[in-house]
Every structure is written in structure tokens, then in C-alpha cells.
């Protein structure tokens, strides 16, 4: 055997080993990246769920931060945010529509809830419901 053939075989095997090592590293890195993206997606879903629950409580007039009450403006903002989340996130569209529809029914059913503030809440809930329903 020619000494150069031995060198060529050694170099070829080294190049092949480096290539295989690079491919394996790439596959492992992609798998890790996918796992990290899945974990991030799950965390975003959990955070959005918590946010929706807090917004629903606020829309009903129940403060979530220990205060004794909230204003109509905060309720209107919560209703708007629920509608926006429902419009932009298909996973929450049904939830937003159901909640806002129920809020409209609740405001309508209570005769003690009259005056401008309740009309504003009802109008915002109806508009938000219709907007979120359009994204279904």
C-alpha cells in the first residue's frame, strides 16, 4: 500500500467523522430549540389564561389586586382587552365571545343596573363580543 493512500484514508475518515458529528450536533440543537419553543408557547398560553381570568374579574367589577373597588373606566378597558385577545388569539375567541355575551345578558337582566355607566358597559361588551365573534 502506498503511504499516500493511508494518509488519504485517514483524512477521508476524519472528514467523514467531522461531517457526521456536525450533522448530529445540528439535529440535537434543532430538537432542543423545538423543546424550548414548545415550552415558551406553553408559558405564553398559561400567562394569557391568567390574564383573561383577571380581566374577566375586572370586567365584572371585582378588583384582582386587593383594592376595594374599581371604576367604570377600568371595567371598560378590561372588556376591550378581552375582545382584543379574543380577536387576535384563536384559542381564546370562543372564551371571549361566551364571556362577553354572558356579561351583556347579566347587565340586561338586572333592573338595578341602569344609568349611563351600565349602558356604556353593555355597549362595550356587545361591540367586543361582535368583534371577537367575527374572528371565530
MOHU-V994036 format. One record per residue. N is the residue number from 1. BURIAL is + if it has 9 or more other C-alpha atoms within 8 Angstrom, else -. Layout:
[[N/BURIAL] [N/BURIAL]]
This chain:
[[1/-] [2/-] [3/-] [4/-] [5/-] [6/+] [7/-] [8/-] [9/-] [10/-] [11/-] [12/-] [13/-] [14/-] [15/-] [16/-] [17/-] [18/-] [19/-] [20/-] [21/-] [22/-] [23/-] [24/-] [25/-] [26/-] [27/-] [28/-] [29/-] [30/-] [31/-] [32/-] [33/-] [34/-] [35/-] [36/-] [37/-] [38/-] [39/-] [40/-] [41/-] [42/-] [43/-] [44/-] [45/-] [46/-] [47/-] [48/-] [49/-] [50/-] [51/-] [52/+] [53/-] [54/+] [55/+] [56/+] [57/+] [58/+] [59/+] [60/-] [61/+] [62/+] [63/+] [64/-] [65/-] [66/-] [67/-] [68/-] [69/-] [70/+] [71/-] [72/+] [73/-] [74/+] [75/+] [76/+] [77/-] [78/+] [79/+] [80/+] [81/+] [82/+] [83/+] [84/+] [85/+] [86/+] [87/+] [88/-] [89/-] [90/+] [91/-] [92/+] [93/+] [94/+] [95/-] [96/+] [97/+] [98/+] [99/+] [100/+] [101/+] [102/-] [103/+] [104/+] [105/-] [106/-] [107/+] [108/+] [109/-] [110/-] [111/-] [112/-] [113/-] [114/-] [115/-] [116/-] [117/-] [118/+] [119/+] [120/+] [121/+] [122/+] [123/-] [124/+] [125/+] [126/+] [127/-] [128/+] [129/+] [130/+] [131/+] [132/+] [133/+] [134/-] [135/+] [136/-]]
